[in-house]
């Protein structure tokens, strides 16, 4: 069996504004189980970056350990990449972002990598509002170690081995809202029509953008009784509304009746279009988003879509007042201004 992607592509593949086809955004062939939801998410990331016409070399993809953290090898093969220690992806992303603020940072993690060993790192990358996209491929189990329940497995859900989980789950989307994340969304790996625009909107957001994606594990957690299986999610999914992202240069065409949607203008001039919002849904109200998640959970439903967005936000660089230049471009004269400046600083401290 070969894992080398064939080089032949249809000569009439669509091209983006850079003249690239999706081939320039591909990676290696996946070695995950056939039907894994993670592969669908990888395909959505690829499609989003292609549609946004992002040069692949401007993206830095980072991950930890787990099935989900293997996926950066399967998309954007021409971008920067770093596979870090288990649960430590956020600190590596923070360091990289401090060194070069001009790159687009995309972190990929799993429910174990984020909700267990990486929980402390996850909490602090949110509160610092690091400018990055953070995607959790959430399947409710540890696929690399034979399917034990993870911290996001729902209470009462049944594993493939037949055991019932007695513990309450960690709601990552709810936690992100509670901790002040400026962009929070939730989706399903099997809903590419919803997921691609959410990723595009997250990339365009000037701050920490979190997307929790339910991604069924076809080997260990796709059985009757699992609340992370394909059948269960499809039967219990509820969307907040249709989401789309409109580039600045594109004409905005209203495709919904007055009062059923809204448009959000981001700092770069792009728009997020929210169409046919559910009744009483305000994507700018954090408490309302938290209540909507809780109410959906009480109804045994999975709420998907853009849950919350903060349009006026400052990322970590603004908070700490760092230089506008990437740190990796600073010369010795910038970093070591000389003895006179040091003496002046010391005088201020006396």
Residue, then its C-alpha position, 0 to 999 in steps of 0.5 A: x500500500x502506498x501513501x504517496x499522493x498521485x501527481x495527476x490532477x484534472x487540468x480544469x480544476x478551479x483556481x483561486x485568486x492566486x492562480x492555485x488549485x486545491x492541489x497546492x493546499x493538499x498534504x500527504x494521504x491520510x493514514x487515519x481509519x477510513x471514514x474518520x471525521x478528522x479527515x472531513x475536517x482536514x478537507x474543510x480546512x483545505x477548502x477554506x484556505x483555498x477559497x480565502x486565497x491564502x498563500x500556504x507559506x503564510x500559515x503555521x499549523x501546530x498540534x499536540x498528540x493524538x489522532x487529531x494532531x496527526x492531521x496537519x500532515x494531511x493538509x497544507x503541505x506547503x505551510x509551516x508545521x510543528x507537532x508539539x508535546x501532548x497538551x502543549x500546543x498553545x504555548x508553542x503557538x504563543x511563542x511562535x506568534x510572538x516571534x512572527x506576528x505576520x503568520x496565520x496560526x492554526x492550532x489543531x487539537x483533540x478532546x484529550x489533548x485539550x480537555x485533559x492534559x492540555x486544559x491549563x494551556x487551553x485556559x491561558x491561551x484563551x485569556x490572553x486572546x492569542x490571534x489564532x484559530x484553535x480547532x478541536x476535533x472532538x470524538x469523546x474518546x482516546x482513539x490512539x489508546x483503544x477508545x477509552x472515554x475522554x473528558x468530553x464524553x457525555x454522562x450515560x454514553x456507552x462505549x464500544x466495550x459496553x461500559x457507561x460513562x458515569x462522569x459529567x462532560x467538559x463542554x469546551x465551547x461553554x468553557x471558551x465562552x466563560x473564559x472570554x473567548x472572542x469567537x466561539x463556534x461549534x460544528x459537525x465534521x459531516x457538515x462541510x457546508x457549515x464548517x468551511x464558512x466557520x473556518x473562513x470566519x475564524x481565520x479572518x477574526x482578529x483574536x482567539x477563534x475557537x471551533x469545537x467540531x464533533x468528529x465521530x471515531x468510526x473505530x471506537x465511538x460510532x456504536x449505538x449508545x454513543x452520543x458522538x456517533x454519526x447517527x446520534x449527531x445527525x439526529x440531535x443537531x440544531x443549527x443556530x443559523x446559516x453562516x457565510x463569509x464575504x470577502x471585501x471585494x465581493x458584492x454582498x447580496x442579501x438572501x434572507x428576509x429582513x429581521x432574519x439575519x445580520x452582517x458582521x464586519x471584521x477588521x479587514x473589511x470582510x463580512x460574516x453573514x448570519x442568515x436565518x438566525x434561530x429565534x431570540x439568537x444574538x451572536x453578540x451576547x455572551x450570556x445568551x450564547x451560554x444559555x443557548x448551549x445549556x438549553x440545547x444540552x438539556x434537550x439532548x441537542x447539539x447546538x452548532x454554528x457561530x455561537x458568539x463573536x466579539x467584533x471589537x477585540x485586541x489580541x495579545x500583541x496589543x495587550x502587551x504593546x509589542x512592536x508592530x514588526x515581527x520579533x524575528x526581523x529585529x536587528x541587534x541595534x533594535x534589541x540592544x539600544x546601547x548603554x545610554x538607554x540602559x542608564x536612563x532606564x536604571x535612573x527611572x528605577x532609582 
